[in-house]
């Protein structure tokens, strides 16, 4: 199921501080041609933001990001999120996601964490913080011994328009994620047209 969400190989991570920004940002993403987004649980309005998107843009696939515990995951499921994402590997959260049949992407950064993810049944993992930990070189190093397992990666951290192609050109990378499409600064400035253009540029790069 998860692999079908990322046809453009992109997963924008959106952090909302004001509820009035939710619909304009979602519209800007959609206008650019994107139908998937991750709303991070870094602010108290994340669940409400997911509910708003699901109600007003039912065709948008909404993930819940920065899920650090089982309680947050349960809230995300209740809000209508289609999948969850975490920066790290938490066995309890992975177990809760499995119990709820909720598609979940844990975060890893080492070979040992990757092997643990595989043991727990995860075949799609977020690599974070990717660019600070070796970037494209790290992915290539992990790809050699683990590609045969069917694992796929979503690198996040330090990815932008200038290096996006390096990541998405690798077959083991299902999608690249980050805030460059709709940063907190852009949202604060109401730069919705720029967000739309960032989506279009990103899609052009990943084709």
N, C-alpha and C positions, 0 to 999 in steps of 0.2 A: 504493500500500500504506500509506504513512504516514498519509494522511488518514483511513483507516478506524480508526486506533488511538485517536482522540480524540473519541469520540461525546459525551462530557460536557464537551468544551472545556476539559479540565484536564490538567495534567502535573505532579504533585507531584515535587519534587526531594528525594530522601532521601539524607542522609549518615549512614552507619553507622560508629560507633566500636567497637561491641561486637557480636559475631556473635550473641549470644543475643537481641538485639533484632530481628533480621531477620524472623523468622516472626510474632511478635506484631504488629509494625507492618504487615506485609503483610496479616495477618488483619484488622486494624483498618481498613485501606483498603478491603478487600473487603466487610467488614460495612457500611461506609458506602455501598457501591454503585459503587466505582471498580474498573476492571480494567486500569489502566495506571499505571506508576510509572517514574521515572528514578532509578537508583542511581548516585550520583556517584563518580568515581574520585579522591576527595580523601583517601581512607584506603586502607591496604593490604589491607583485607578486602572491597573492592568486588567483585572477581571471585567470591570465595567466596559473598558475599551473593547475587549473581545466580544462581549455581548452586543455592543453597538454595531460592530462590523458584521457580525453574523446576521443581525436583524436587517441591516440596510444594504449589505453587499453579500447576499447569500452565496454568490459564486466565488467569493474570495476564500481561499484556504488559509485559515488562521492558526498559527502555532503559538504556543506559550513558551517564552524563553526564561532563562535564569531561574529554573525550578530547582530550589535547593533542598526541599524536603517534601515528604509525602502530603503534608497539609496543603502546600501550595499546589501540588499536582491535582489534588482532589478539587480545589477551587477552580483550577483551569478547566478540568473536565466538566464541572458544573456550569461554567460560563460558556461552554460550547467549543472549546479549542479542538482542532483536528489532530494535533500532535504536540509533543512537548520536547523541550531542549534544555540541556544543562551544561554549565561550564566544566563540570567535573564528573567523576564516576562514583555514584553513591548506590551501593547495592540495595539499600532499603527502598530508595526511590524507584529503581529499576523494577524491584519486586512489586511495588504498588502499581506501577504502570502495567505490568503483566497481568496482575489480578483484575485490573479494570479494562484490559484489552485496549489500552491506550498507546498508540504508536509513540515511541520515545527515543530520543537521540542523546545519549550521554556524551560527556566530554572526556577526551584522553590527550596525553601529550608524550607518553612513553610507551615502549614496547610492552612492558609489564602490564600497564593499564589496558593496552589494546588486547592482550591475551585474556585479561580478566573480563573485558567486555564480550569477547567471543565466547568465553565459558558461560556467561550469563545470557547468551542467545542474541546479542546485539550484532547486527551486520552493517549498521550505519552508525558512524560515530563522528562527533564534532572534534576537530583538532584545535585546541585553544590553550594558550595564546600562540597562534601559529607563526606569525612573522617574527616574533621575539624569540622563538624557540628553534629557529632553523629554516622556517618558511618552506619554499619549494624543495630545498635539499632534504629537509626532514621527511616530507611526504615521499620523495623518491627512495629514501633509505628504508622507510617502513613498507613501501610497496613491494620491494624485492622479496622479503621473506613471508609476506602475508597476503599478497594479491590472490593466491590460489584458494584462500579461505572464503572468498566472495565478499570480503569487507569493502566498504565504500566510505569515503571521507567527505566531510563538509568542513573545510578549513575556515577559521574565523580569527580575527585579530590582526590588524595591520593590512588588510586587503582593501584596495581602492581601484579606480579606473586605470591607473598606470601599471599595476601588476596583475590585474584580474585574469588576463589571458594566460599567463604562466600557470596559474592554478587550474583553470577550467579546461585547459588543453590536455590534461592528464586524464586517462580513462578511469582511474580509480577515484577521481573526484566527482561526486554526484552533483555538487553545487558548491558555490562559494558564498559565504555569508558575512555580514557586517553592517555597519551603520553609514557607509559612504553614500548610499542612495538617499537616505532620509535621516541625516544627522540631527541631533538635538538642537544644534545651532540653526540649521536650516528650518526646522519646524518652528523654533522660537521666532524666527524672522518671517514666518508665513511664506516661505519660499516654495510654494506648492508647484509652480511652473518649473522651477529648477529640479525639483524631485522627479517630475514627469520626464524631463530631459535626461536626468541621470539614469532613469530606468531604460529609456530608449538607447542611450549610449552603451549601457551595460549589456543589454540584450544583443546589440550589434556585435559587441566584443565576443560574446559566448557562442555565437552561431557557428 
